[in-house]
């Protein structure tokens, strides 16, 4: 599910309406369920990865809190880093390095038997991985205490408005907001809708229109010279910014 999809335009108002309709103590359950549904809508099997990420850092953080000596905490930091970075490497960077090695072996006229890793890139994997790692590193350094509520921590890792596009917010800023009692405010609602409308304009009107020209040039750069290449490069910068 993408933010500029018809599905999201149905999903988002329903979540907001339910959020303000139910008691505060159940709202984290709603947001966590909505976040996992948002993630599952991309590829259901990959929800296992975000659950592993959540459980590993919840466990590592709670164990670190029991140890005063930073040197003894390091084994839990290494556990977290090892699991997260290996998953990230496997899904995001393995094929890049694998194809580079294959090119070297072919250049040397050597056999290279390792196939490509045939898997879609899990949506938001960089964002939730580094968000979770920032949390565990802060605990290791002793600058924050671990979150004891597993559900709230799971919501912090998977919170759907930040899941696929960031920002990577720090836990000491985000987790208190997830616990705070929120009331309906027309002023904040209007400001939020204005920000969303401006974001949709930048995405749908500017970025997606520039992409037509950029893709035409970048798909066959050898067919163009001079000004089209220069314009495509500048337009690509604005496309990325507005996207």
C-alpha positions in Angstrom: 0.0 0.0 0.0 1.4 3.4 -1.0 0.4 6.8 0.4 -0.8 7.9 -3.0 -3.0 4.9 -3.6 -6.8 4.6 -3.5 -6.4 1.9 -0.8 -4.6 4.4 1.5 -7.3 7.0 0.9 -9.8 4.5 2.3 -7.5 3.0 5.0 -6.3 6.3 6.6 -9.7 7.9 7.4 -11.0 4.6 8.9 -7.9 4.4 11.2 -8.3 8.0 12.3 -12.1 7.6 12.9 -11.5 4.5 15.0 -8.6 6.0 16.9 -10.8 8.8 18.2 -13.8 6.6 18.7 -12.2 4.1 21.1 -10.8 4.6 24.6 -7.2 5.7 24.9 -6.1 2.4 26.5 -6.9 0.5 23.3 -5.5 2.9 20.8 -2.0 1.4 20.7 -3.7 -2.0 19.7 -5.5 -0.3 16.9 -2.4 1.5 15.6 -0.3 -1.6 15.8 -2.9 -3.7 14.0 -3.2 -0.9 11.3 0.6 -0.7 11.0 1.0 -4.5 10.5 -1.9 -4.5 8.0 -0.2 -1.6 6.1 3.0 -3.7 6.0 1.2 -6.9 5.1 -0.5 -5.3 2.2 2.9 -5.1 0.4 4.0 -8.7 1.0 2.5 -10.7 3.9 5.5 -13.0 4.5 7.8 -10.1 5.3 5.9 -9.2 8.4 8.1 -12.0 10.0 11.2 -9.8 9.5 9.7 -6.8 11.3 8.5 -9.0 14.1 12.0 -10.5 14.5 13.5 -7.1 14.6 11.0 -6.0 17.3 11.5 -9.1 19.5 15.3 -9.1 19.2 15.6 -5.5 20.4 12.9 -5.7 23.0 14.7 -8.7 24.5 18.2 -7.2 24.1 17.1 -3.9 25.6 15.5 -5.5 28.7 18.6 -7.6 29.3 20.9 -4.6 29.0 18.9 -2.8 31.6 19.8 -5.5 34.1 23.6 -5.0 33.6 25.5 -1.9 34.8 28.8 -2.7 33.2 28.8 -1.5 29.5 31.4 -4.2 28.6 29.0 -6.9 29.7 26.2 -5.3 27.8 28.1 -5.6 24.5 27.0 -9.2 23.8 23.4 -8.0 23.5 24.5 -5.1 21.3 26.4 -7.5 19.1 23.4 -9.9 18.9 21.1 -7.0 17.8 23.6 -5.6 15.3 24.4 -9.0 13.9 20.8 -10.1 13.3 19.7 -6.7 11.9 22.6 -6.0 9.6 22.7 -9.6 8.2 19.0 -9.3 7.3 19.6 -5.9 5.8 22.6 -7.2 3.8 20.8 -10.3 2.6 17.7 -8.4 1.2 19.2 -5.1 0.1 22.9 -5.5 -0.7 23.7 -9.2 -1.4 22.7 -9.1 -5.1 24.8 -5.9 -5.6 28.0 -7.5 -4.2 27.1 -10.9 -5.8 26.7 -9.4 -9.3 30.0 -7.5 -8.8 31.9 -10.6 -7.9 30.3 -12.5 -10.8 31.5 -9.8 -13.2 35.1 -10.2 -11.8 35.0 -14.0 -12.1 33.6 -13.8 -15.6 36.4 -11.3 -16.5 38.9 -13.8 -15.2 37.2 -16.6 -17.2 36.3 -18.4 -14.0 33.1 -20.2 -13.0 30.9 -18.4 -10.5 28.2 -20.8 -9.1 26.5 -18.4 -6.6 23.0 -17.4 -7.9 21.2 -14.2 -7.3 18.9 -14.0 -4.3 15.5 -14.0 -5.8 13.4 -11.9 -3.4 11.6 -8.6 -3.4 13.1 -5.9 -1.3 11.1 -5.7 2.0 9.3 -2.3 2.1 10.8 0.1 4.7 13.5 -2.3 5.8 16.2 0.4 6.1 13.9 2.7 8.1 12.7 0.2 10.7 16.1 -1.4 11.0 18.0 1.8 11.7 15.1 3.1 14.0 15.4 -0.1 16.0 19.2 0.0 16.1 19.2 3.6 17.3 17.0 2.5 20.2 19.3 -0.4 21.2 22.5 1.7 20.9 21.0 4.4 23.2 20.3 1.7 25.8 23.8 0.3 25.4 25.3 3.8 25.9 23.1 4.2 29.0 21.3 7.3 27.7 17.8 5.8 28.0 15.9 3.0 29.7 14.2 0.3 27.7 10.5 0.3 26.9 8.8 -2.3 29.1 5.5 -2.4 27.1 6.1 -4.8 24.2 3.1 -3.5 22.3 4.2 0.1 22.5 7.7 -0.8 21.4 6.3 -2.9 18.5 4.2 0.2 17.5 7.3 2.4 17.7 9.2 0.1 15.2 6.3 -0.4 12.8 4.3 2.9 13.0 2.8 3.1 9.5 3.1 6.8 8.7 6.9 6.5 9.1 7.4 2.9 7.9 8.2 3.4 4.2 9.4 7.0 4.1 10.8 7.9 7.5 11.9 10.0 9.2 13.9 7.8 11.5 12.7 9.3 14.8 14.4 8.7 18.1 12.5 6.6 20.7 12.7 9.2 23.4 10.7 11.6 21.1 8.3 9.1 19.6 7.4 6.6 22.4 6.0 9.3 24.8 3.7 10.5 22.0 2.3 7.0 21.5 1.4 6.9 25.2 -0.1 10.4 25.4 -3.8 10.9 25.5 -4.8 12.7 22.3 -8.0 14.6 21.8 -9.6 15.8 18.6 -8.4 19.3 17.6 -9.9 21.0 14.6 -6.9 23.4 14.3 -4.4 20.5 14.2 -6.6 18.6 11.8 -6.7 21.4 9.4 -3.0 21.9 9.6 -2.4 18.2 9.1 -4.7 18.1 6.0 -2.9 21.1 4.5 0.4 19.4 4.9 -0.9 16.2 3.4 -2.4 18.1 0.4 0.9 19.8 -0.2 2.7 16.5 0.0 0.3 14.9 -2.5 0.7 17.9 -4.8 4.5 17.5 -4.8 4.3 13.8 -5.3 1.5 13.5 -7.9 1.8 16.8 -9.8 5.5 17.5 -9.7 7.5 14.3 -9.0 5.4 12.0 -11.1 5.3 14.4 -14.1 9.1 15.0 -14.0 9.6 11.3 -13.9 8.1 10.9 -17.4 10.9 13.1 -18.9 13.6 11.7 -16.6 12.8 8.1 -17.3 12.7 8.7 -21.0 16.3 10.1 -21.0 17.7 7.8 -18.3 16.3 4.6 -19.9 18.4 5.3 -23.1 21.0 8.0 -22.2 23.0 7.1 -25.4 20.1 8.4 -27.5 20.5 12.0 -26.1 23.1 14.7 -26.0 23.5 18.1 -24.5 20.5 19.9 -23.1 18.2 16.9 -22.7 20.8 15.2 -20.5 21.4 18.4 -18.5 17.6 18.9 -18.0 17.0 15.3 -17.0 19.7 15.5 -14.4 18.3 18.7 -12.8 14.8 17.4 -13.1 15.8 14.2 -11.4 17.0 16.2 -8.3 13.6 17.9 -8.0 11.8 14.5 -8.6 13.7 12.9 -5.8 13.0 15.8 -3.5 9.3 16.0 -4.2 8.9 12.2 -4.2 
